[in-house]
Amino acid sequence: MMRVTMRMMTTTTKVMAQRSKKKMGC
């Protein structure tokens, strides 16, 4: 369970970072 949660958190962070970068770029 812990590993899955950690993985999900990392994925969400990466997605959010990418979205933020795209917004900043635009």
OpenMM code with the backbone's topology and positions (N, CA, C; nanometers):
from openmm import Vec3, app, unit

residues = "MET MET ARG VAL THR MET ARG MET MET THR THR THR THR LYS VAL MET ALA GLN ARG SER LYS LYS LYS MET GLY CYS".split()
positions = [
    Vec3(0.0844, -0.1206, 0.0000),
    Vec3(0.0000, 0.0000, 0.0000),
    Vec3(0.0879, 0.1255, 0.0000),
    Vec3(0.1858, 0.1291, 0.0874),
    Vec3(0.2715, 0.2474, 0.0972),
    Vec3(0.3396, 0.2751, -0.0362),
    Vec3(0.3938, 0.1692, -0.0975),
    Vec3(0.4644, 0.1888, -0.2248),
    Vec3(0.3704, 0.2455, -0.3302),
    Vec3(0.2496, 0.1920, -0.3341),
    Vec3(0.1519, 0.2401, -0.4337),
    Vec3(0.1219, 0.3881, -0.4101),
    Vec3(0.0994, 0.4235, -0.2836),
    Vec3(0.0685, 0.5635, -0.2514),
    Vec3(0.1839, 0.6539, -0.2930),
    Vec3(0.3060, 0.6134, -0.2585),
    Vec3(0.4233, 0.6939, -0.2929),
    Vec3(0.4299, 0.7126, -0.4441),
    Vec3(0.4071, 0.6028, -0.5166),
    Vec3(0.4151, 0.6109, -0.6629),
    Vec3(0.3086, 0.7067, -0.7165),
    Vec3(0.1884, 0.6961, -0.6637),
    Vec3(0.0795, 0.7841, -0.7091),
    Vec3(0.1142, 0.9300, -0.6792),
    Vec3(0.1675, 0.9549, -0.5604),
    Vec3(0.2036, 1.0918, -0.5235),
    Vec3(0.3071, 1.1464, -0.6206),
    Vec3(0.4086, 1.0650, -0.6511),
    Vec3(0.5150, 1.1097, -0.7423),
    Vec3(0.4557, 1.1407, -0.8790),
    Vec3(0.3689, 1.0535, -0.9273),
    Vec3(0.3077, 1.0754, -1.0599),
    Vec3(0.2276, 1.2051, -1.0588),
    Vec3(0.1489, 1.2254, -0.9543),
    Vec3(0.0668, 1.3473, -0.9465),
    Vec3(0.1566, 1.4703, -0.9452),
    Vec3(0.2648, 1.4643, -0.8688),
    Vec3(0.3563, 1.5787, -0.8610),
    Vec3(0.4140, 1.6078, -0.9983),
    Vec3(0.4556, 1.5020, -1.0694),
    Vec3(0.5144, 1.5209, -1.2028),
    Vec3(0.4122, 1.5847, -1.2967),
    Vec3(0.2903, 1.5331, -1.2933),
    Vec3(0.1851, 1.5877, -1.3817),
    Vec3(0.1617, 1.7348, -1.3486),
    Vec3(0.1497, 1.7657, -1.2208),
    Vec3(0.1249, 1.9043, -1.1800),
    Vec3(0.2396, 1.9937, -1.2247),
    Vec3(0.3623, 1.9457, -1.2101),
    Vec3(0.4800, 2.0238, -1.2497),
    Vec3(0.4743, 2.0516, -1.3996),
    Vec3(0.4415, 1.9485, -1.4777),
    Vec3(0.4344, 1.9662, -1.6231),
    Vec3(0.3272, 2.0689, -1.6574),
    Vec3(0.2110, 2.0595, -1.5949),
    Vec3(0.1023, 2.1544, -1.6223),
    Vec3(0.1465, 2.2956, -1.5860),
    Vec3(0.2112, 2.3097, -1.4715),
    Vec3(0.2561, 2.4423, -1.4279),
    Vec3(0.3543, 2.4987, -1.5298),
    Vec3(0.4479, 2.4154, -1.5758),
    Vec3(0.5471, 2.4609, -1.6733),
    Vec3(0.4769, 2.5061, -1.8014),
    Vec3(0.3782, 2.4265, -1.8455),
    Vec3(0.3053, 2.4623, -1.9681),
    Vec3(0.2351, 2.5964, -1.9489),
    Vec3(0.1684, 2.6134, -1.8361),
    Vec3(0.0968, 2.7392, -1.8089),
    Vec3(0.1971, 2.8555, -1.8070),
    Vec3(0.3090, 2.8380, -1.7390),
    Vec3(0.4099, 2.9439, -1.7307),
    Vec3(0.4628, 2.9756, -1.8702),
    Vec3(0.4857, 2.8703, -1.9507),
    Vec3(0.5391, 2.8902, -2.0859),
    Vec3(0.4405, 2.9696, -2.1710),
    Vec3(0.3115, 2.9317, -2.1620),
    Vec3(0.2114, 3.0011, -2.2425),
    Vec3(0.1956, 3.1441, -2.1914),
] * unit.nanometer
topology = app.Topology()
chain = topology.addChain("A")
for resn in residues:
    res = topology.addResidue(resn, chain)
    for name in ("N", "CA", "C"):
        topology.addAtom(name, app.Element.getBySymbol(name[0]), res)
